[in-house]
């Protein structure tokens, strides 16, 4: 029994000390995917805006539940490719902060624009987020893997917002308005920083 414990301990120590096997192909793809997945999740401005898109879509209801997030993701992909190309977009950070403010106000004020107008607003905001994601493509990373990562993270954040909308709409409608106001204030703080 002691021999088995020693072997198990030795295996665990060896596994802990082992580094990644970088000699294999596809490392840039893995690195790109992980970086893309983490980029939206570690930027408070991105998290707030992307959850807000889902929250607004869910509170608006109907076809907006799909249209707003899909408009955002579709335009974000195009803008991400633009950012990866090295093209500049002036005012990206301002656009991101404004997206949080406007989405927060839309939620707080219970805005229910025509479907095309709401989807267009989400698509316009996605230009700034997508460009920021694309411009942050790490050296040596696969652009495709990176884009898949940030798209999946964005969809997850939209899903979180949709889930919150489902809870708030039935159990705490006032909380949704307060959350929208909080988002708007957070966007103003981001803009001021």
C-alpha positions, 0 to 999 in steps of 0.5 A: 500500500505504501508503494502505491502511495509513493508511486501516486505521489511521484506521478502527481509531482511529475505531472505538476512539474511538466510543462506544455508540449510546445513541439506540436502543431496547433499551439497557435490555435489553442493559444488563440482560442483561449485568448479570444475566449478570455478577452471579452470576459476580462474586460468589464466594459465588454462584460457589461455591454454583452450582458446588457444586449442579452438583458435588453433582448430578453426584456423586449421579448419576442423576436428581439431575443434572437435578433439583438444578440445575432445582430451584435455577434454578426457585426462583431465578427466583421469588425473583429476581422477589420481589427485583425487587419490592423486598420484603425478605428478612432474612438473605440474605447469611447464607443464601447463606453457609450454602448454600455450607457445607451444599453443601460438606458434602454433597459432602465427606460424599458425601450422597445423600439421596432425590431430592426432599430434595436438590432441596428443599435446592437450592430452599431455597438458591436463595431467597437467591441469587435474591432477592440477584440480583433486588434488584440489578436496575440502575435502568433495566434490563429485568427480563426481560433481567436475569433471563435473564442471571442464569439463563444464568450460573447454568446455566453454573456448574451445568454447570461443576460437573457437568463437574467431577463427571464428571472427579472421579467417575472420576479423583479421587474423593478430590478431590471430598471435599476440594473439598467440604471446601474449599467448606464452609470457604470458606462459613464464611469468607464467613459470618465476614466 
